[in-house]
Structures are given as structure tokens and as C-alpha cells.
Amino acid sequence: MAKRYDLIVFDWDGTLLDSAAAIVRSIQAASQDLGLPVPDDVRARHVIGLGLQDALAHAVPELPPCDYPRMVERYRHHYLSSDHELMLFDGVPAMIERLAQGGWFLGVATGKSRQGLDRALAHSGLGEYFDATRCADESFSKPHPAMLEALMEELVVEPARTLMIGDTTHDLQMAVNAGVDAVGVSYGAHPPEGLATVPSVACVDSLGALDRWLAQNA
């Protein structure tokens, strides 16, 4: 079967790594450290996928801009204290290896910092499979299309031959803004009813379903 896409771009947190709950807890703990109102789970989950400063500003609107560095420091303190315990979703390594061996270019577009993604790629053992990656501290934050545009330019792939996979509306809207197809995954940060508000070619509810969709459609 002929390939529909040449480049498959993944979000990281909540799409490949089961980290949404840890991010929520870290946002809430950082807010408590600074004596700010603690966002509920829904509000904290909604900002996952954005660049860290944008995420914290939206999750905790009471945060004065002058305190962004302190908030970022406290968030990183809480997240990094346990990030080594986070696990890839079951089946991710086999899926990524199959796609790499199948000849697709693989990329990552993430709200993580470059330091954070490099740390995650090394810990997961998946770094060797990705041809190019972009992070929020190197570009505009999602849903701006810059990260996808940079990946397509680097790998010389047209939008029509590119697929974005992510667990948030920010991922799907970035794809729309870049003119590329997207698949939403509802096992991460945003619920299926939220993902359904942004156009996509599919929405799947498990890693296994995503793997099967890619085998049949990518």
C-alpha cells in the first residue's frame, strides 16, 4: 500500500509519555508554593501542550508577570523530582520502531523545553528514531504553526504529506494552522468532546487504536 504521509509528527506529553497527571500535580504544587489560587484538574490539564510560561500564565491568571520565573522554577522542581518515574504508554516503543523501519520520517513537536525533551528522549531510549524535533523554547508556542513548519522545512516534506498526532486541541489547531492533517488521541490531557471541536482526520481512544490506524492509513 502506498504511503499517504512522509512525515509523522508526535506531541510528547500525553501522547507518547503518560505524564498528564504529573504535569497537573506540578502546576498545582507550584501554585501552592507561591501562595496563589490552585487551579483545578480541568484547568491545569487544559494548558498541557503549551509552552511552559504560556501554560502557567493561563492556568494561574492571578500570577503577576514578574513572578513567571519563580513559578517556572517551582514547576520544574516538582516535575523533575519524579519525571524519571514516568512511563511511555504501553506499545509506544514498538510502534515508533515499526514506523522508523517502515521509512517514515518521524518528528516531535512539544511544549517542553529543549533541555526537557532531550532528557525525556534519553530516558525513554527513543531518541535514535526521531529525525527532527522542535520545542516551545525554540519557537512560538502551540497552536502557532511554527514548529510544524520548521520540521517540514528541515525534512523537505510538504504539508499534504505530513501528519500531526497529539492529545490536545492545541496540537490539532497547530496542525490546522500549518495546513497538515491531524489525529487526536483522547487518552491524554484533553477529553474527546474537546478534541472534536477542532478538525482532524481521526480521533482514537488508545495507543493500540492509534497504532492500527497508522498501519492502515499512514
Sequence and secondary structure as in RCSB ss.txt:
>XXXX:A:sequence
MAKRYDLIVFDWDGTLLDSAAAIVRSIQAASQDLGLPVPDDVRARHVIGLGLQDALAHAVPELPPCDYPRMVERY
RHHYLSSDHELMLFDGVPAMIERLAQGGWFLGVATGKSRQGLDRALAHSGLGEYFDATRCADESFSKPHPAMLEA
LMEELVVEPARTLMIGDTTHDLQMAVNAGVDAVGVSYGAHPPEGLATVPSVACVDSLGALDRWLAQNA
>XXXX:A:secstr
   S SEEEE  BTTTB  HHHHHHHHHHHHHHTT     HHHHHHTTTS HHHHHHHH TTS GGGHHHHHHHH
HHHHHTTGGG  B TTHHHHHHHHHHTT EEEEEESS HHHHHHHHHHHT GGG SEEEEGGGS  TTSTHHHHH
HHHHHT  GGGEEEEESSHHHHHHHHHHT EEEEETTSSS HHHHTTS  SEEESSHHHHHHHHHHH 
